[in-house]
Amino acid sequence: MGNAMKSRAIWRALTTVNAPLPKHIDADTLIACLRLTTTDRQWRPHVRAFFREVGLEIMMDMVVEGAITFDSLSKAISFWDVDEDENSARWIREMAAVPMAKADGSDIAGTRFRHDG
C-alpha cells in the first residue's frame, strides 16, 4: 500500500484504465506494474490502457506526488510493448531524458536577480 495510497492522481488514472476492461486493476497493482515489480501478463491490457488513455497531466501529477518516476514509466513502456508512437510514450521518453532539478541550493547565488535601485 506504499506510494499508491499517497497519490491522488492514481485514482483518476484507475477510473480511465478500468472503464473498458472486464477485470479491474487496483492502485497498488498498477503502480507495481509500472515499476515492473509485478510483471504478470494478465495486467498488460491495463498498463497499455494507462499509456494510451490516461492524460499527460495525470501522469505528471503521479510523478510529482512521488508515486512513479519518468524513468520507471519509460522502462514500463518497453517492457509492456506500448506503441512508441503514442503521445504519452514520446512525452515520457523526453521527460525521462531531462535531469530533474535538485533542490540542494548549490546554485542559488547564480540564479538571483539583481535589483539596482
Biopython code that builds the backbone (N, CA, C, O; Angstrom):
import numpy as np
from Bio.PDB.StructureBuilder import StructureBuilder

atoms = [
    (1, "MET", "N", (0.810, -1.210, 0.000)),
    (1, "MET", "CA", (0.000, 0.000, 0.000)),
    (1, "MET", "C", (0.840, 1.254, 0.000)),
    (1, "MET", "O", (0.311, 2.321, 0.314)),
    (2, "GLY", "N", (2.082, 1.195, -0.325)),
    (2, "GLY", "CA", (3.012, 2.306, -0.284)),
    (2, "GLY", "C", (2.562, 3.577, -0.967)),
    (2, "GLY", "O", (1.636, 4.251, -0.515)),
    (3, "ASN", "N", (3.225, 3.894, -2.056)),
    (3, "ASN", "CA", (3.023, 5.174, -2.712)),
    (3, "ASN", "C", (1.672, 5.332, -3.379)),
    (3, "ASN", "O", (1.224, 6.458, -3.593)),
    (4, "ALA", "N", (1.020, 4.248, -3.710)),
    (4, "ALA", "CA", (-0.287, 4.363, -4.350)),
    (4, "ALA", "C", (-1.273, 5.062, -3.429)),
    (4, "ALA", "O", (-2.111, 5.837, -3.888)),
    (5, "MET", "N", (-1.181, 4.797, -2.154)),
    (5, "MET", "CA", (-2.114, 5.401, -1.211)),
    (5, "MET", "C", (-1.857, 6.892, -1.043)),
    (5, "MET", "O", (-2.772, 7.639, -0.696)),
    (6, "LYS", "N", (-0.614, 7.342, -1.287)),
    (6, "LYS", "CA", (-0.276, 8.753, -1.162)),
    (6, "LYS", "C", (-0.655, 9.544, -2.408)),
    (6, "LYS", "O", (-0.719, 10.773, -2.369)),
    (7, "SER", "N", (-0.899, 8.859, -3.487)),
    (7, "SER", "CA", (-1.167, 9.511, -4.761)),
    (7, "SER", "C", (-2.661, 9.693, -4.992)),
    (7, "SER", "O", (-3.431, 8.734, -4.937)),
    (8, "ARG", "N", (-3.053, 10.912, -5.246)),
    (8, "ARG", "CA", (-4.445, 11.154, -5.629)),
    (8, "ARG", "C", (-4.635, 10.904, -7.116)),
    (8, "ARG", "O", (-5.704, 10.472, -7.547)),
    (9, "ALA", "N", (-3.596, 11.174, -7.902)),
    (9, "ALA", "CA", (-3.694, 11.032, -9.355)),
    (9, "ALA", "C", (-3.919, 9.582, -9.770)),
    (9, "ALA", "O", (-4.567, 9.325, -10.785)),
    (10, "ILE", "N", (-3.397, 8.638, -9.007)),
    (10, "ILE", "CA", (-3.564, 7.230, -9.370)),
    (10, "ILE", "C", (-5.040, 6.848, -9.431)),
    (10, "ILE", "O", (-5.432, 6.020, -10.253)),
    (11, "TRP", "N", (-5.846, 7.435, -8.581)),
    (11, "TRP", "CA", (-7.276, 7.111, -8.574)),
    (11, "TRP", "C", (-7.949, 7.648, -9.827)),
    (11, "TRP", "O", (-8.862, 7.014, -10.356)),
    (12, "ARG", "N", (-7.511, 8.816, -10.313)),
    (12, "ARG", "CA", (-8.041, 9.350, -11.575)),
    (12, "ARG", "C", (-7.613, 8.452, -12.735)),
    (12, "ARG", "O", (-8.390, 8.219, -13.660)),
    (13, "ALA", "N", (-6.386, 7.952, -12.686)),
    (13, "ALA", "CA", (-5.893, 7.056, -13.732)),
    (13, "ALA", "C", (-6.687, 5.752, -13.732)),
    (13, "ALA", "O", (-7.042, 5.241, -14.795)),
    (14, "LEU", "N", (-6.966, 5.218, -12.555)),
    (14, "LEU", "CA", (-7.690, 3.943, -12.462)),
    (14, "LEU", "C", (-9.076, 4.018, -13.090)),
    (14, "LEU", "O", (-9.521, 3.067, -13.732)),
    (15, "THR", "N", (-9.754, 5.138, -12.909)),
    (15, "THR", "CA", (-11.088, 5.312, -13.491)),
    (15, "THR", "C", (-11.023, 5.134, -15.002)),
    (15, "THR", "O", (-11.883, 4.487, -15.600)),
    (16, "THR", "N", (-9.996, 5.716, -15.612)),
    (16, "THR", "CA", (-9.822, 5.625, -17.065)),
    (16, "THR", "C", (-9.399, 4.225, -17.490)),
    (16, "THR", "O", (-9.941, 3.671, -18.446)),
    (17, "VAL", "N", (-8.436, 3.657, -16.784)),
    (17, "VAL", "CA", (-7.891, 2.346, -17.140)),
    (17, "VAL", "C", (-8.942, 1.249, -17.011)),
    (17, "VAL", "O", (-9.068, 0.409, -17.901)),
    (18, "ASN", "N", (-9.684, 1.246, -15.931)),
    (18, "ASN", "CA", (-10.623, 0.160, -15.649)),
    (18, "ASN", "C", (-11.934, 0.241, -16.421)),
    (18, "ASN", "O", (-12.616, -0.771, -16.582)),
    (19, "ALA", "N", (-12.292, 1.418, -16.897)),
    (19, "ALA", "CA", (-13.606, 1.603, -17.522)),
    (19, "ALA", "C", (-13.931, 0.568, -18.601)),
    (19, "ALA", "O", (-14.995, -0.046, -18.529)),
    (20, "PRO", "N", (-13.066, 0.344, -19.597)),
    (20, "PRO", "CA", (-13.464, -0.576, -20.672)),
    (20, "PRO", "C", (-13.122, -2.042, -20.421)),
    (20, "PRO", "O", (-13.470, -2.897, -21.235)),
    (21, "LEU", "N", (-12.452, -2.350, -19.322)),
    (21, "LEU", "CA", (-11.952, -3.713, -19.120)),
    (21, "LEU", "C", (-12.806, -4.489, -18.121)),
    (21, "LEU", "O", (-13.241, -3.935, -17.111)),
    (22, "PRO", "N", (-13.046, -5.775, -18.401)),
    (22, "PRO", "CA", (-13.904, -6.572, -17.520)),
    (22, "PRO", "C", (-13.288, -6.828, -16.149)),
    (22, "PRO", "O", (-14.005, -6.851, -15.148)),
    (23, "LYS", "N", (-11.969, -7.021, -16.088)),
    (23, "LYS", "CA", (-11.288, -7.238, -14.811)),
    (23, "LYS", "C", (-10.594, -5.948, -14.414)),
    (23, "LYS", "O", (-9.841, -5.375, -15.201)),
    (24, "HIS", "N", (-10.845, -5.491, -13.200)),
    (24, "HIS", "CA", (-10.277, -4.224, -12.753)),
    (24, "HIS", "C", (-8.960, -4.437, -12.015)),
    (24, "HIS", "O", (-8.771, -5.426, -11.306)),
    (25, "ILE", "N", (-8.058, -3.479, -12.206)),
    (25, "ILE", "CA", (-6.767, -3.470, -11.520)),
    (25, "ILE", "C", (-6.874, -2.481, -10.363)),
    (25, "ILE", "O", (-7.581, -1.478, -10.466)),
    (26, "ASP", "N", (-6.172, -2.759, -9.259)),
    (26, "ASP", "CA", (-6.197, -1.816, -8.137)),
    (26, "ASP", "C", (-4.971, -0.902, -8.210)),
    (26, "ASP", "O", (-4.062, -1.131, -9.007)),
    (27, "ALA", "N", (-4.958, 0.122, -7.380)),
    (27, "ALA", "CA", (-3.907, 1.147, -7.421)),
    (27, "ALA", "C", (-2.518, 0.560, -7.178)),
    (27, "ALA", "O", (-1.577, 0.858, -7.914)),
    (28, "ASP", "N", (-2.393, -0.269, -6.155)),
    (28, "ASP", "CA", (-1.078, -0.827, -5.829)),
    (28, "ASP", "C", (-0.555, -1.726, -6.952)),
    (28, "ASP", "O", (0.639, -1.725, -7.250)),
    (29, "THR", "N", (-1.459, -2.493, -7.572)),
    (29, "THR", "CA", (-1.041, -3.381, -8.658)),
    (29, "THR", "C", (-0.629, -2.574, -9.882)),
    (29, "THR", "O", (0.354, -2.912, -10.542)),
    (30, "LEU", "N", (-1.366, -1.513, -10.194)),
    (30, "LEU", "CA", (-0.999, -0.677, -11.333)),
    (30, "LEU", "C", (0.371, -0.046, -11.112)),
    (30, "LEU", "O", (1.204, -0.044, -12.018)),
    (31, "ILE", "N", (0.612, 0.490, -9.920)),
    (31, "ILE", "CA", (1.924, 1.075, -9.618)),
    (31, "ILE", "C", (3.006, 0.002, -9.725)),
    (31, "ILE", "O", (4.074, 0.254, -10.282)),
    (32, "ALA", "N", (2.738, -1.185, -9.200)),
    (32, "ALA", "CA", (3.714, -2.281, -9.267)),
    (32, "ALA", "C", (4.009, -2.658, -10.726)),
    (32, "ALA", "O", (5.152, -2.954, -11.075)),
    (33, "CYS", "N", (2.989, -2.645, -11.559)),
    (33, "CYS", "CA", (3.195, -2.936, -12.986)),
    (33, "CYS", "C", (4.032, -1.847, -13.649)),
    (33, "CYS", "O", (4.900, -2.141, -14.471)),
    (34, "LEU", "N", (3.778, -0.607, -13.296)),
    (34, "LEU", "CA", (4.535, 0.499, -13.878)),
    (34, "LEU", "C", (5.983, 0.505, -13.401)),
    (34, "LEU", "O", (6.875, 0.962, -14.116)),
    (35, "ARG", "N", (6.214, 0.000, -12.195)),
    (35, "ARG", "CA", (7.584, -0.092, -11.653)),
    (35, "ARG", "C", (8.256, -1.409, -12.020)),
    (35, "ARG", "O", (9.432, -1.617, -11.723)),
    (36, "LEU", "N", (7.509, -2.291, -12.663)),
    (36, "LEU", "CA", (7.971, -3.623, -13.068)),
    (36, "LEU", "C", (8.299, -4.521, -11.885)),
    (36, "LEU", "O", (9.092, -5.454, -12.016)),
    (37, "THR", "N", (7.701, -4.250, -10.733)),
    (37, "THR", "CA", (7.831, -5.174, -9.609)),
    (37, "THR", "C", (6.764, -6.258, -9.704)),
    (37, "THR", "O", (6.833, -7.271, -9.008)),
    (38, "THR", "N", (5.775, -6.037, -10.571)),
    (38, "THR", "CA", (4.795, -7.042, -10.946)),
    (38, "THR", "C", (4.798, -7.088, -12.465)),
    (38, "THR", "O", (4.644, -6.059, -13.124)),
    (39, "THR", "N", (4.975, -8.287, -13.021)),
    (39, "THR", "CA", (5.027, -8.406, -14.480)),
    (39, "THR", "C", (4.066, -9.476, -14.996)),
    (39, "THR", "O", (4.282, -10.053, -16.062)),
    (40, "ASP", "N", (3.016, -9.731, -14.239)),
    (40, "ASP", "CA", (2.010, -10.709, -14.628)),
    (40, "ASP", "C", (1.291, -10.205, -15.882)),
    (40, "ASP", "O", (0.707, -9.122, -15.884)),
    (41, "ARG", "N", (1.342, -11.002, -16.939)),
    (41, "ARG", "CA", (0.796, -10.593, -18.236)),
    (41, "ARG", "C", (-0.712, -10.339, -18.215)),
    (41, "ARG", "O", (-1.235, -9.718, -19.141)),
    (42, "GLN", "N", (-1.421, -10.799, -17.189)),
    (42, "GLN", "CA", (-2.862, -10.524, -17.132)),
    (42, "GLN", "C", (-3.128, -9.020, -17.045)),
    (42, "GLN", "O", (-4.222, -8.565, -17.381)),
    (43, "TRP", "N", (-2.121, -8.234, -16.591)),
    (43, "TRP", "CA", (-2.305, -6.797, -16.418)),
    (43, "TRP", "C", (-1.868, -5.978, -17.641)),
    (43, "TRP", "O", (-1.982, -4.752, -17.647)),
    (44, "ARG", "N", (-1.372, -6.662, -18.666)),
    (44, "ARG", "CA", (-0.891, -5.950, -19.858)),
    (44, "ARG", "C", (-1.951, -5.016, -20.466)),
    (44, "ARG", "O", (-1.621, -3.874, -20.785)),
    (45, "PRO", "N", (-3.214, -5.455, -20.640)),
    (45, "PRO", "CA", (-4.210, -4.523, -21.204)),
    (45, "PRO", "C", (-4.397, -3.270, -20.352)),
    (45, "PRO", "O", (-4.644, -2.186, -20.881)),
    (46, "HIS", "N", (-4.280, -3.417, -19.051)),
    (46, "HIS", "CA", (-4.453, -2.283, -18.146)),
    (46, "HIS", "C", (-3.297, -1.297, -18.285)),
    (46, "HIS", "O", (-3.502, -0.085, -18.342)),
    (47, "VAL", "N", (-2.086, -1.832, -18.339)),
    (47, "VAL", "CA", (-0.906, -0.964, -18.463)),
    (47, "VAL", "C", (-0.926, -0.261, -19.814)),
    (47, "VAL", "O", (-0.636, 0.932, -19.902)),
    (48, "ARG", "N", (-1.266, -0.992, -20.857)),
    (48, "ARG", "CA", (-1.318, -0.368, -22.178)),
    (48, "ARG", "C", (-2.427, 0.691, -22.225)),
    (48, "ARG", "O", (-2.256, 1.729, -22.863)),
    (49, "ALA", "N", (-3.552, 0.442, -21.561)),
    (49, "ALA", "CA", (-4.622, 1.444, -21.487)),
    (49, "ALA", "C", (-4.144, 2.674, -20.722)),
    (49, "ALA", "O", (-4.508, 3.801, -21.057)),
    (50, "PHE", "N", (-3.330, 2.453, -19.696)),
    (50, "PHE", "CA", (-2.772, 3.581, -18.936)),
    (50, "PHE", "C", (-2.024, 4.518, -19.887)),
    (50, "PHE", "O", (-2.265, 5.725, -19.884)),
    (51, "PHE", "N", (-1.130, 3.975, -20.691)),
    (51, "PHE", "CA", (-0.335, 4.809, -21.585)),
    (51, "PHE", "C", (-1.141, 5.359, -22.756)),
    (51, "PHE", "O", (-0.806, 6.416, -23.290)),
    (52, "ARG", "N", (-2.183, 4.667, -23.156)),
    (52, "ARG", "CA", (-2.988, 5.085, -24.301)),
    (52, "ARG", "C", (-4.077, 6.087, -23.915)),
    (52, "ARG", "O", (-4.377, 7.002, -24.682)),
    (53, "GLU", "N", (-4.668, 5.917, -22.733)),
    (53, "GLU", "CA", (-5.873, 6.664, -22.391)),
    (53, "GLU", "C", (-5.722, 7.721, -21.285)),
    (53, "GLU", "O", (-6.453, 8.712, -21.270)),
    (54, "VAL", "N", (-4.791, 7.511, -20.379)),
    (54, "VAL", "CA", (-4.659, 8.437, -19.239)),
    (54, "VAL", "C", (-3.980, 9.720, -19.706)),
    (54, "VAL", "O", (-2.998, 9.678, -20.446)),
    (55, "GLY", "N", (-4.505, 10.844, -19.274)),
    (55, "GLY", "CA", (-3.976, 12.145, -19.686)),
    (55, "GLY", "C", (-2.576, 12.409, -19.152)),
    (55, "GLY", "O", (-2.205, 11.937, -18.077)),
    (56, "LEU", "N", (-1.808, 13.169, -19.920)),
    (56, "LEU", "CA", (-0.439, 13.507, -19.522)),
    (56, "LEU", "C", (-0.408, 14.263, -18.194)),
    (56, "LEU", "O", (0.526, 14.104, -17.408)),
    (57, "GLU", "N", (-1.425, 15.079, -17.947)),
    (57, "GLU", "CA", (-1.457, 15.834, -16.687)),
    (57, "GLU", "C", (-1.590, 14.900, -15.489)),
    (57, "GLU", "O", (-1.042, 15.181, -14.423)),
    (58, "ILE", "N", (-2.310, 13.797, -15.654)),
    (58, "ILE", "CA", (-2.450, 12.823, -14.566)),
    (58, "ILE", "C", (-1.123, 12.103, -14.350)),
    (58, "ILE", "O", (-0.705, 11.882, -13.213)),
    (59, "MET", "N", (-0.463, 11.740, -15.452)),
    (59, "MET", "CA", (0.852, 11.100, -15.325)),
    (59, "MET", "C", (1.837, 12.039, -14.636)),
    (59, "MET", "O", (2.605, 11.612, -13.774)),
    (60, "MET", "N", (1.817, 13.307, -15.012)),
    (60, "MET", "CA", (2.704, 14.282, -14.391)),
    (60, "MET", "C", (2.394, 14.403, -12.898)),
    (60, "MET", "O", (3.310, 14.461, -12.077)),
    (61, "ASP", "N", (1.120, 14.440, -12.548)),
    (61, "ASP", "CA", (0.731, 14.512, -11.137)),
    (61, "ASP", "C", (1.250, 13.293, -10.367)),
    (61, "ASP", "O", (1.689, 13.422, -9.225)),
    (62, "MET", "N", (1.201, 12.124, -10.985)),
    (62, "MET", "CA", (1.698, 10.913, -10.326)),
    (62, "MET", "C", (3.197, 11.025, -10.046)),
    (62, "MET", "O", (3.673, 10.588, -8.998)),
    (63, "VAL", "N", (3.934, 11.611, -10.984)),
    (63, "VAL", "CA", (5.376, 11.804, -10.785)),
    (63, "VAL", "C", (5.614, 12.834, -9.687)),
    (63, "VAL", "O", (6.439, 12.617, -8.799)),
    (64, "VAL", "N", (4.904, 13.942, -9.743)),
    (64, "VAL", "CA", (5.066, 14.995, -8.734)),
    (64, "VAL", "C", (4.718, 14.467, -7.346)),
    (64, "VAL", "O", (5.376, 14.818, -6.366)),
    (65, "GLU", "N", (3.698, 13.633, -7.257)),
    (65, "GLU", "CA", (3.289, 13.061, -5.969)),
    (65, "GLU", "C", (4.250, 11.973, -5.479)),
    (65, "GLU", "O", (4.163, 11.539, -4.330)),
    (66, "GLY", "N", (5.149, 11.541, -6.335)),
    (66, "GLY", "CA", (6.126, 10.537, -5.935)),
    (66, "GLY", "C", (5.668, 9.102, -6.103)),
    (66, "GLY", "O", (6.325, 8.186, -5.609)),
    (67, "ALA", "N", (4.547, 8.884, -6.795)),
    (67, "ALA", "CA", (4.047, 7.528, -6.987)),
    (67, "ALA", "C", (4.892, 6.755, -7.994)),
    (67, "ALA", "O", (4.989, 5.530, -7.916)),
    (68, "ILE", "N", (5.504, 7.470, -8.940)),
    (68, "ILE", "CA", (6.258, 6.844, -10.026)),
    (68, "ILE", "C", (7.279, 7.856, -10.531)),
    (68, "ILE", "O", (7.169, 9.048, -10.242)),
    (69, "THR", "N", (8.269, 7.389, -11.279)),
    (69, "THR", "CA", (9.242, 8.289, -11.896)),
    (69, "THR", "C", (9.121, 8.177, -13.416)),
    (69, "THR", "O", (8.577, 7.203, -13.937)),
    (70, "PHE", "N", (9.630, 9.179, -14.111)),
    (70, "PHE", "CA", (9.632, 9.108, -15.574)),
    (70, "PHE", "C", (10.507, 7.956, -16.048)),
    (70, "PHE", "O", (10.202, 7.315, -17.054)),
    (71, "ASP", "N", (11.587, 7.692, -15.332)),
    (71, "ASP", "CA", (12.465, 6.590, -15.701)),
    (71, "ASP", "C", (11.709, 5.258, -15.614)),
    (71, "ASP", "O", (11.811, 4.425, -16.515)),
    (72, "SER", "N", (10.963, 5.063, -14.542)),
    (72, "SER", "CA", (10.161, 3.834, -14.404)),
    (72, "SER", "C", (9.111, 3.733, -15.502)),
    (72, "SER", "O", (8.902, 2.662, -16.070)),
    (73, "LEU", "N", (8.452, 4.845, -15.799)),
    (73, "LEU", "CA", (7.449, 4.833, -16.867)),
    (73, "LEU", "C", (8.082, 4.488, -18.207)),
    (73, "LEU", "O", (7.504, 3.742, -18.999)),
    (74, "SER", "N", (9.260, 5.025, -18.459)),
    (74, "SER", "CA", (9.969, 4.752, -19.704)),
    (74, "SER", "C", (10.309, 3.264, -19.832)),
    (74, "SER", "O", (10.154, 2.677, -20.903)),
    (75, "LYS", "N", (10.771, 2.663, -18.739)),
    (75, "LYS", "CA", (11.077, 1.227, -18.742)),
    (75, "LYS", "C", (9.813, 0.395, -18.925)),
    (75, "LYS", "O", (9.832, -0.637, -19.596)),
    (76, "ALA", "N", (8.716, 0.849, -18.326)),
    (76, "ALA", "CA", (7.445, 0.126, -18.452)),
    (76, "ALA", "C", (6.945, 0.144, -19.897)),
    (76, "ALA", "O", (6.369, -0.837, -20.367)),
    (77, "ILE", "N", (7.161, 1.243, -20.594)),
    (77, "ILE", "CA", (6.759, 1.337, -21.999)),
    (77, "ILE", "C", (7.417, 0.218, -22.799)),
    (77, "ILE", "O", (6.765, -0.453, -23.600)),
    (78, "SER", "N", (8.708, 0.025, -22.573)),
    (78, "SER", "CA", (9.435, -1.021, -23.300)),
    (78, "SER", "C", (8.964, -2.412, -22.896)),
    (78, "SER", "O", (8.682, -3.251, -23.752)),
    (79, "PHE", "N", (8.880, -2.656, -21.588)),
    (79, "PHE", "CA", (8.526, -3.994, -21.106)),
    (79, "PHE", "C", (7.135, -4.430, -21.564)),
    (79, "PHE", "O", (6.952, -5.563, -22.008)),
    (80, "TRP", "N", (6.165, -3.536, -21.455)),
    (80, "TRP", "CA", (4.777, -3.888, -21.750)),
    (80, "TRP", "C", (4.432, -3.707, -23.228)),
    (80, "TRP", "O", (3.264, -3.813, -23.601)),
    (81, "ASP", "N", (5.430, -3.434, -24.076)),
    (81, "ASP", "CA", (5.231, -3.307, -25.527)),
    (81, "ASP", "C", (4.197, -2.247, -25.888)),
    (81, "ASP", "O", (3.303, -2.487, -26.700)),
    (82, "VAL", "N", (4.327, -1.087, -25.283)),
    (82, "VAL", "CA", (3.438, 0.028, -25.592)),
    (82, "VAL", "C", (3.880, 0.630, -26.925)),
    (82, "VAL", "O", (5.075, 0.734, -27.200)),
    (83, "ASP", "N", (2.929, 1.018, -27.732)),
    (83, "ASP", "CA", (3.229, 1.617, -29.034)),
    (83, "ASP", "C", (4.047, 2.899, -28.826)),
    (83, "ASP", "O", (3.597, 3.840, -28.172)),
    (84, "GLU", "N", (5.242, 2.913, -29.390)),
    (84, "GLU", "CA", (6.141, 4.063, -29.233)),
    (84, "GLU", "C", (5.592, 5.321, -29.899)),
    (84, "GLU", "O", (6.074, 6.422, -29.630)),
    (85, "ASP", "N", (4.591, 5.173, -30.763)),
    (85, "ASP", "CA", (4.006, 6.339, -31.411)),
    (85, "ASP", "C", (2.955, 7.031, -30.555)),
    (85, "ASP", "O", (2.472, 8.107, -30.908)),
    (86, "GLU", "N", (2.603, 6.423, -29.444)),
    (86, "GLU", "CA", (1.649, 7.072, -28.529)),
    (86, "GLU", "C", (2.238, 8.400, -28.057)),
    (86, "GLU", "O", (3.434, 8.490, -27.781)),
    (87, "ASN", "N", (1.395, 9.430, -27.967)),
    (87, "ASN", "CA", (1.861, 10.731, -27.472)),
    (87, "ASN", "C", (2.507, 10.602, -26.105)),
    (87, "ASN", "O", (3.541, 11.214, -25.835)),
    (88, "SER", "N", (1.892, 9.806, -25.245)),
    (88, "SER", "CA", (2.425, 9.666, -23.891)),
    (88, "SER", "C", (3.805, 9.025, -23.911)),
    (88, "SER", "O", (4.673, 9.416, -23.131)),
    (89, "ALA", "N", (4.023, 8.054, -24.783)),
    (89, "ALA", "CA", (5.332, 7.385, -24.845)),
    (89, "ALA", "C", (6.415, 8.373, -25.256)),
    (89, "ALA", "O", (7.488, 8.403, -24.654)),
    (90, "ARG", "N", (6.146, 9.176, -26.269)),
    (90, "ARG", "CA", (7.135, 10.177, -26.703)),
    (90, "ARG", "C", (7.412, 11.185, -25.593)),
    (90, "ARG", "O", (8.564, 11.525, -25.323)),
    (91, "TRP", "N", (6.340, 11.660, -24.948)),
    (91, "TRP", "CA", (6.481, 12.652, -23.890)),
    (91, "TRP", "C", (7.268, 12.086, -22.707)),
    (91, "TRP", "O", (8.150, 12.755, -22.169)),
    (92, "ILE", "N", (6.954, 10.872, -22.308)),
    (92, "ILE", "CA", (7.652, 10.238, -21.182)),
    (92, "ILE", "C", (9.124, 10.054, -21.515)),
    (92, "ILE", "O", (9.980, 10.314, -20.669)),
    (93, "ARG", "N", (9.438, 9.615, -22.723)),
    (93, "ARG", "CA", (10.841, 9.446, -23.126)),
    (93, "ARG", "C", (11.584, 10.781, -23.039)),
    (93, "ARG", "O", (12.722, 10.833, -22.573)),
    (94, "GLU", "N", (10.940, 11.855, -23.488)),
    (94, "GLU", "CA", (11.563, 13.185, -23.407)),
    (94, "GLU", "C", (11.770, 13.602, -21.954)),
    (94, "GLU", "O", (12.830, 14.114, -21.595)),
    (95, "MET", "N", (10.758, 13.382, -21.124)),
    (95, "MET", "CA", (10.848, 13.780, -19.719)),
    (95, "MET", "C", (11.889, 12.941, -18.971)),
    (95, "MET", "O", (12.587, 13.458, -18.099)),
    (96, "ALA", "N", (11.997, 11.663, -19.303)),
    (96, "ALA", "CA", (12.976, 10.784, -18.646)),
    (96, "ALA", "C", (14.397, 11.201, -18.996)),
    (96, "ALA", "O", (15.324, 10.967, -18.220)),
    (97, "ALA", "N", (14.574, 11.816, -20.158)),
    (97, "ALA", "CA", (15.908, 12.235, -20.602)),
    (97, "ALA", "C", (16.363, 13.534, -19.952)),
    (97, "ALA", "O", (17.548, 13.866, -19.990)),
    (98, "VAL", "N", (15.435, 14.269, -19.358)),
    (98, "VAL", "CA", (15.769, 15.554, -18.735)),
    (98, "VAL", "C", (16.121, 15.328, -17.273)),
    (98, "VAL", "O", (15.314, 14.793, -16.513)),
    (99, "PRO", "N", (17.334, 15.737, -16.873)),
    (99, "PRO", "CA", (17.663, 15.577, -15.448)),
    (99, "PRO", "C", (16.779, 16.488, -14.600)),
    (99, "PRO", "O", (16.591, 17.665, -14.908)),
    (100, "MET", "N", (16.249, 15.919, -13.542)),
    (100, "MET", "CA", (15.395, 16.707, -12.662)),
    (100, "MET", "C", (16.244, 17.654, -11.820)),
    (100, "MET", "O", (17.341, 17.300, -11.388)),
    (101, "ALA", "N", (15.730, 18.852, -11.593)),
    (101, "ALA", "CA", (16.445, 19.841, -10.794)),
    (101, "ALA", "C", (16.577, 19.362, -9.363)),
    (101, "ALA", "O", (15.667, 18.742, -8.811)),
    (102, "LYS", "N", (17.702, 19.653, -8.782)),
    (102, "LYS", "CA", (17.922, 19.288, -7.389)),
    (102, "LYS", "C", (17.713, 20.519, -6.525)),
    (102, "LYS", "O", (18.116, 21.624, -6.888)),
    (103, "ALA", "N", (17.090, 20.320, -5.396)),
    (103, "ALA", "CA", (16.788, 21.427, -4.505)),
    (103, "ALA", "C", (17.826, 21.512, -3.399)),
    (103, "ALA", "O", (17.488, 21.620, -2.221)),
    (104, "ASP", "N", (19.110, 21.461, -3.796)),
    (104, "ASP", "CA", (20.145, 21.485, -2.770)),
    (104, "ASP", "C", (20.694, 22.890, -2.534)),
    (104, "ASP", "O", (21.516, 23.097, -1.641)),
    (105, "GLY", "N", (20.241, 23.854, -3.333)),
    (105, "GLY", "CA", (20.638, 25.235, -3.109)),
    (105, "GLY", "C", (22.041, 25.565, -3.583)),
    (105, "GLY", "O", (22.509, 26.677, -3.339)),
    (106, "SER", "N", (22.733, 24.651, -4.249)),
    (106, "SER", "CA", (24.126, 24.892, -4.613)),
    (106, "SER", "C", (24.300, 26.005, -5.630)),
    (106, "SER", "O", (25.367, 26.617, -5.693)),
    (107, "ASP", "N", (23.280, 26.281, -6.425)),
    (107, "ASP", "CA", (23.451, 27.334, -7.418)),
    (107, "ASP", "C", (22.487, 28.492, -7.206)),
    (107, "ASP", "O", (22.164, 29.218, -8.146)),
    (108, "ILE", "N", (22.038, 28.661, -5.993)),
    (108, "ILE", "CA", (21.095, 29.739, -5.701)),
    (108, "ILE", "C", (21.715, 31.104, -5.995)),
    (108, "ILE", "O", (21.059, 31.968, -6.578)),
    (109, "ALA", "N", (22.956, 31.304, -5.602)),
    (109, "ALA", "CA", (23.599, 32.600, -5.817)),
    (109, "ALA", "C", (23.666, 32.942, -7.299)),
    (109, "ALA", "O", (23.537, 34.107, -7.673)),
    (110, "GLY", "N", (23.863, 31.959, -8.126)),
    (110, "GLY", "CA", (23.959, 32.192, -9.555)),
    (110, "GLY", "C", (22.631, 32.495, -10.218)),
    (110, "GLY", "O", (22.607, 32.947, -11.363)),
    (111, "THR", "N", (21.527, 32.259, -9.530)),
    (111, "THR", "CA", (20.226, 32.480, -10.148)),
    (111, "THR", "C", (19.493, 33.677, -9.568)),
    (111, "THR", "O", (18.361, 33.949, -9.966)),
    (112, "ARG", "N", (20.107, 34.403, -8.636)),
    (112, "ARG", "CA", (19.453, 35.577, -8.052)),
    (112, "ARG", "C", (19.380, 36.719, -9.047)),
    (112, "ARG", "O", (20.289, 36.933, -9.849)),
    (113, "PHE", "N", (18.297, 37.431, -8.975)),
    (113, "PHE", "CA", (18.161, 38.622, -9.794)),
    (113, "PHE", "C", (18.786, 39.796, -9.061)),
    (113, "PHE", "O", (18.664, 39.920, -7.842)),
    (114, "ARG", "N", (19.444, 40.636, -9.802)),
    (114, "ARG", "CA", (19.993, 41.840, -9.187)),
    (114, "ARG", "C", (19.008, 42.971, -9.374)),
    (114, "ARG", "O", (18.412, 43.126, -10.440)),
    (115, "HIS", "N", (18.848, 43.737, -8.357)),
    (115, "HIS", "CA", (17.967, 44.900, -8.449)),
    (115, "HIS", "C", (18.785, 46.113, -8.062)),
    (115, "HIS", "O", (19.149, 46.290, -6.899)),
    (116, "ASP", "N", (19.069, 46.940, -9.042)),
    (116, "ASP", "CA", (19.851, 48.138, -8.802)),
    (116, "ASP", "C", (18.922, 49.335, -8.805)),
    (116, "ASP", "O", (18.663, 49.948, -9.840)),
    (117, "GLY", "N", (18.423, 49.652, -7.604)),
    (117, "GLY", "CA", (17.553, 50.754, -7.292)),
    (117, "GLY", "C", (17.003, 51.482, -8.371)),
    (117, "GLY", "O", (16.253, 52.434, -8.155)),
]
sb = StructureBuilder()
sb.init_structure("model")
sb.init_model(0)
sb.init_chain("A")
sb.init_seg("    ")
for serial, (resi, resn, name, xyz) in enumerate(atoms, 1):
    if name == "N":
        sb.init_residue(resn, " ", resi, " ")
    sb.init_atom(name, np.array(xyz, "f"), 0.0, 1.0, " ", f" {name:<3s}", serial, name[0])
structure = sb.get_structure()
